[in-house]
Amino acid sequence: MDISIVVSNFTNPPILFFFLGVLAAAVRSNLTIPAPLPKFFSLYLLFSIGFKGGVELHKSGIQPDVFAALLLALLLSVIVPLYTFFILRSRTDLQNAGAIAATYGSISAVTFITAVSFLTERGGIAAGHMVAAMALMEAPAIIIAVVLVRKANKGEQGNGSDKSLRHLLREALTEGSVFLLLGSLLIGLTTNEAGAESVKPFSDQIFRGMLCLFLLDMGIVSAKRMGAIRRGGLFLTLFALIIPIINAALGMALSYAIGMDKGNAFLMTVLAASASYIAVPAAMRSALPESNPGLFVTMSLAITFPLNIILGIPLYYQIINWWWG
């Protein structure tokens, strides 16, 4: 395995900006990104990746391999919260087990976007339908986790426990980040070539600069949250480090089994390994109100997110290159 690719990832500008944010928090610098801007960066990245994915999907069409990839994405978003819930249930309370299972069954759009940037730099092609796969993986894990909590706790009634699955699905799909991603994908899918070119200076050419600024903010936030994970104990820390690797291996094996090409298999693996810190916390606030965001948000954002963008992405890429031949 070529360790130089792992090392080179540390000199990638977006990753360096993430480290700069971590350093700023560590030395207690007063560097901050003004409050409205991180939200804008997030919206821009979702718009850009969704729109470009829709354009590419328009060019390729819905082929059998595309359909297989979408089915695999749905399968992963169901399997992961199922087995993680039962692992967590033995060591945490019911509500937190459900919320953490939903977190790791769902995905991180920013991790995916970083992986797309990494793949593109190495001459790979990010297929448009993988954006659709990412969008499909947001909601199912939330639904599965809530169903598991309800099933295990039929006798208890709490705030939001009487919400129908239909209502939960609507909330998951209309959550801002998911809605923008799906909407941008559909717009890219329906626009013509001239329309796509007219938006390209905004959707494409400033993408990496926006990613750098967003990861700078993520570095600051991650470092500030790191102390909170100690309250969750060693088990949750190890969970946040080990489960992404297991999920990546599962995604990789299933991608190989259905014959996905290297680039798409790499992105599917990254999606399987990532964990949500945007859509799931918003949904858990109403669906599982007794769960503790200080646990599942911190696990995802302060441990799993850095693990994936710093070490995971180049390692998954190298393993897939070796495995696929």
KEVEXTOR-679946 format. One record per residue: residue in three letters; x, y, z of N, C-alpha, C in turn. Coordinates in steps of 0.05 Angstrom, whole numbers, plus 5000, padded with zeros to 4 digits. Layout:
REM KEVEXTOR-679946
alaXYZXYZXYZ ...
***
This chain:
REM KEVEXTOR-679946
met501749765000500050005000501850255000 asp501250444982502850684979502150885001 ile503850905021503351085044503651375035 ser504851425012505251705003502551844998 ile500551694990497851814986496651905012 val497051735033496151815060497552065069 val500152075065501752305074500952555058 ser500552515032499952745015497252865022 asn495452705034492852815042493153025064 phe495353005080495853205101496653475089 thr497653475065498453735052496253835033 asn493953705033491753795017490554055030 pro490254275016489354525028486854505046 pro484754365038482454345056483154215083 ile484854005082485653865106487354045124 leu489154195111490854385126489154605139 phe487054695126485354885138483854765162 phe483154515160481854375183483854375207 phe486354305202488354315223488754595234 leu488554795217488855065226486655135245 gly484255045240481955095258482454955285 val483454705284484054555308486154705325 leu488254805311490354945325489355205337 ala487555345322486455595333485055545359 ala483455325360482055265385483955175407 ala486055025399487954925419489455145433 val490255355418491755575429489955805439 arg487355755438485355945447485456205431 ser485956185406485856425389482956525387 asn482656785382479956895379478956875350 leu480356705334479456655307476656525307 thr474756645294472156525292471056585264 ile469256425254467856475230465156595238 pro464456845230461956965239459556785234 ala457756785253455556585255454056535229 pro453356725212451756655189453456505167 leu456056545167457656445145457956145144 pro458456005167458555705165456055585153 lys453755695160451255595148451255645117 phe452255885109452355935081454255745067 phe456655705079458555515067457255235063 ser455855145084454554885083452454875060 leu450855085058448855095037450155095010 tyr452355255007453655264981454754984973 leu456054854992457254594985455054384977 leu452854394992450654214985449454284958 phe449054544953448054624927449954534904 ser452554584908454454524887454654234881 ile454954064901455253784897452553664886 gly450353764896447753664886447353744857 phe447853994850447454084822449253944803 lys451853924810453753784792453053494789 gly452153364811451253084809448853054791 gly446953234793444653224775445353254746 val447253434740448153464713449453214702 glu451153094719452452844710450452614707 leu448552604725446452394723444752434698 his444352684691442852744666444452634642 lys447052664643448752574620448752264619 ser448852134642449251844642446551694639 gly444451804650441851664650441751454672 ile439351334676438951124696439550854684 gln442050764686442850514676442650294698 pro442850044691442649834712444649864735 asp447149954728449149984749448450214768 val447050424757446150644773443950544792 phe442150394782439950284799441050104821 ala443049944814444349774834445649934856 ala447050144849448350324868446350454887 leu444050534877442050664893440850464913 leu440450214903439350004921441349944943 leu443949934936446049874956446150104977 ala445850344968445750574987443450545007 leu441150464998438850425015439350185034 leu440549975024441049745040442949815063 leu445149965057447050045078445750215099 ser443950395091442650575110440650435127 val439950185121438250025138439849835155 ile441949705144443549515158445049645181 val446449865176448149985196446750065221 pro444450205220443150275246442050025260 leu441449815245440449575258442549445277 tyr444949395266446849255283448249445303 thr448549695296449749885315447849935339 phe445249935334443349975356443649755377 phe443949505368444149285388446849275402 ile448949375388451549395401451349615423 leu450149835417449950065435448050005458 arg445949855453443849805473445049675498 ser447149515495448349375518449849565536 arg450549805526452249985542451150265546 thr448950335533447750595536444750575539 asp443450785547440550785550439150775523 leu436550725523435150665498435150905479 gln434551145489434351385472437051445459 asn439151435474441751495463442751275444 ala442051025449442650805431441350855404 gly438850945404437451005379438651245364 ala439351455379440351695367443151645355 ile444851495369447551445359447351255335 ala445551055336445150875313444251025289 ala442451215292441551385270443951555259 thr445551655277447851825269449751665251 tyr450451415258452351265243451051115219 gly448451095219447050985196446651185174 ser446551445182446251655163449051745153 ile449251965139451752035126452552325132 ser455052385126456152655128456652755099 ala455052955091455353065064458153195061 val459253315082461853445079464053245076 thr463853015089465852805085465652705057 phe463252675046462952585018464152794999 ile463553045004464653264987467653264987 thr468853225011471753215013472852974997 ala471452754998472252514983472052564953 val469952704944469752774916472052944907 ser472853134923475053314917477653144916 phe478052964934480352784935480552614910 leu478252504902478152324879478652484853 thr477552724851477852884827480752964823 glu482153034845484953104844486652884833 arg485852634836487352404827486352294800 gly484752454786483852384760481452204759 gly480252154782477851994783475352154775 ile473252014769470752144761468652084782 ala467452294793465252264812462652244797 ala461552004795459051964780456752104793 gly455052224777452852384787450852224804 his450551974798448551824814449451774842 met452051804848452951774876451851994894 val451352234882450052444897447152354905 ala445852234886443152124892443251914913 ala445351744912445751534933446151664960 met447751884961448152024986445452134997 ala443852254980441352364988439452144999 leu439551914986437851694995438551585023 met441151615030442151505055441551685080 glu440551925076440052105098437752005116 ala435451955104433051915120432551635131 pro433151415116432351145126433451075154 ala435951155159437151095185435651215208 ile434651465203433051605224430551445230 ile429151355209426651205212427150945226 ile429250795217429850535229430450565259 ala432050765266432850795294430450855311 val428651035302426251105317424450865320 val424150705299422450455301423650265321 leu426250235322427550055341427050155370 val427250415374426850525401423950475409 arg422050525391419250485397418650185404 lys419750015388419349725392420349635419 ala422649745427423849665452422549795476 asn420949995471419850165493416950215488 lys415450005482412550045475410950165497 gly411650105522410050195544410450485552 glu412650605543413250875551412151085531 gln411251305542410351535525412051775532 gly413051905511414752145515414052345494 asn415252575497414852785477415652695450 gly413852705431414552625403414352325399 ser413752165419413651875415411151795400 asp409151965398406751895384406751985355 lys409052085346409152185318409151945299 ser407651965278407451755258410051735242 leu410451495231412851465214412651645190 arg410251685181409851865158410852155165 his410152235189411052505198414152515201 leu415252295212418152285215419552295188 leu418452145168419652145142419452415129 arg417252545133416852825122418953015134 glu419352985161421253165174424153105163 ala424752855160427452785150427952885122 leu425952865105426252955077426053255073 thr424653395091424453685089426453835106 glu428153685121430353815135432053975115 gly432854215122433954395103436154285085 ser438154155097440454055082439653835062 val437853655071436853445054435253565031 phe433453755038431753875018433354014996 leu435354175005437054314985438654124968 leu439653914980441253714964439453584943 leu437053484951435253354932434353554911 gly433653804920432754004901434854074880 ser437354114889439554174871440053944852 leu439853704862440153464845438053464823 leu435553514830433353514810433653744790 ile434553974799435054204781437254134761 gly439454024771441653944754440753724734 leu438953554743438053334726436253434703 thr434853654708432953754688434053974671 thr436154104679437154334664438554244638 asn438854424619440254364594443154434597 glu444754364576447654404577448354704580 ala446854874566447455154567446855264595 gly444755164608444155254635446255164655 ala447254914651449354814669451954984666 glu452655054641455055214637454855494648 ser452355604648452055874658452455894688 val451955674702452255664731455055574740 lys456555464721459055334728461055514743 pro461355774736463255934751462655944781 phe460155934788459355934816459355654828 ser458355454813457955184824460555024825 asp462555104809464854934806467555074813 gln467955314803470555434804471355544831 ile469455604848470055694875469655474896 phe469055234887468355014905470554964926 arg473054934917475154854936475755074956 gly475455324948475855544967473755534989 met471255494981469055465001469555235019 leu470455005008470954765024473154825045 cys475154975037477355045056476255205080 leu474555405074473455575095471555415113 phe470055235101468155075117469754885135 leu471854765125473454575142475054735163 leu475754975158476955145179475055165202 asp472555225196470555255218470054985231 met469954765215469654495227471854425246 gly474354515239476554465257476254605284 ile475354855283474955005308472754865325 val470554795312468254675327469054405338 ser470454235321471153965330473053975354 ala474954155354476854175376475454265402 lys473554445399472154545423470354325435 arg469354145418467553935428469153685439 met471653675434473153425440472953355470 gly472953555487472853495516470253355524 ala468053415510465453305518465353005516 ile466952885498466752595494467652445518 arg469352565535470252425559467952345577 arg465852505577463552435594462152185584 gly462552115559461251875548462851615554 gly465251645564466851415571468351295548 leu470051095555471850975535470250825514 phe468050695522466550535502465650705478 leu464450935483463451105461465751215445 thr468051275457470351365442471351145423 leu471550905433472350675416470350625395 phe467750645401465650605382465950805358 ala466451055365466751265345469151225327 leu471151075337473551025322473350765305 ile472050555317472050295304469750245285 ile467350335293465050285276465250405247 pro466450645244466850745217468550555199 ile470550435211472250245196470649995189 ile469049895207467349665201465349725179 asn464049965182462150045161463450085134 ala465950195134467350225109467949955096 ala468749755113469349485102466849365091 leu464549405104461949305094461249435067 gly461549695066460949835041462749755018 met465249715025467249635005466549354994 ala466049165012465448885004462948874987 leu460849014995458349004979458649144952 ser460249354952460849494926462349314907 tyr464149154918465648964901463748744892 ala461948654909460148434902458248514879 ile457448764877455648844855457148954831 gly459848944832461449024809461649324804 met461649484825461949774821464849834813 asp465150044797467950114790469350254813 lys471950294811473550394833472550654845 gly472050854827471251114837468651114852 asn466650974841464050964855464250794880 ala465750584880466150414904467450574926 phe469450744919470750914938468751104951 leu467051234935465051424946463051274963 met462151034955460250884971461450804997 thr464050734997465450665022465650895041 val466251135030466351375047463551435059 leu461451405043458751445053458151255076 ala458850995072458350795093459850865119 ala462250975116463951025139463251285153 ser461851465140461351725152459051715172 ala458751935186456551955206455452245205 ser452852265209451552525207451952695231 tyr452252955226452253145248450453395242 ile448853365220447053585213444153485213 ala443553295195440753205192439753055216 val441452875226440452705249439952875274 pro441853045283441153205307438653365304 ala438153475280435653625276433153445280 ala433353195269431153005271430852905299 met433052845313432952735340431752925360 arg431953185354430853385373427953335378 ser426453255357423653205361422952905363 ala424452735349423752445349424652305374 leu427052365384428052245409429052465428 pro427152625439427952865454429652815479 glu429552565490431052505514433952425508 ser434652395482437352325475439152575480 asn441752515483443752725490445452805466 pro444953035454446553125431449453155437 gly450153205463452853225471454452965466 leu453052745465454352485459454552445429 phe452252425416452352335388453452545369 val452952805374454153005357457153015361 thr458052995386460953005391462352765380 met461152525382462352285371462752315341 ser460652415328460852445298462752665290 leu462452895302463953135293466753145303 ala467253065328469953095340471752845336 ile470552615330472152375328471952255299 thr469552175291469152035266469752215242 phe468952465242469352645220472352685215 pro473952765235476852795230478152535222 leu477352305234478452045227478151995198 asn475752045187475251995159476652175140 ile476652435145477752625125480852625126 ile482052555149484952565151486152295143 leu485152075155486351815150484551635133 gly481951635138480151445125480151475095 ile479751715085479351755056481751645040 pro484251725047486551615032486851315035 leu486251205059486550915064484450755048 tyr481950855048479850715033480550715003 tyr481650934994482450964966484650764959 gln486550744976488850554971487850264972 ile486250194991485249914994483649834969 ile481950024960480249964937482049924912 asn484050094908485850064886487249794886 trp488049714911489349454913487449214908 trp485049234920483049024918481948994890 trp481349214877480149204850482349134830 gly484849184836487049114818487649324798 
***
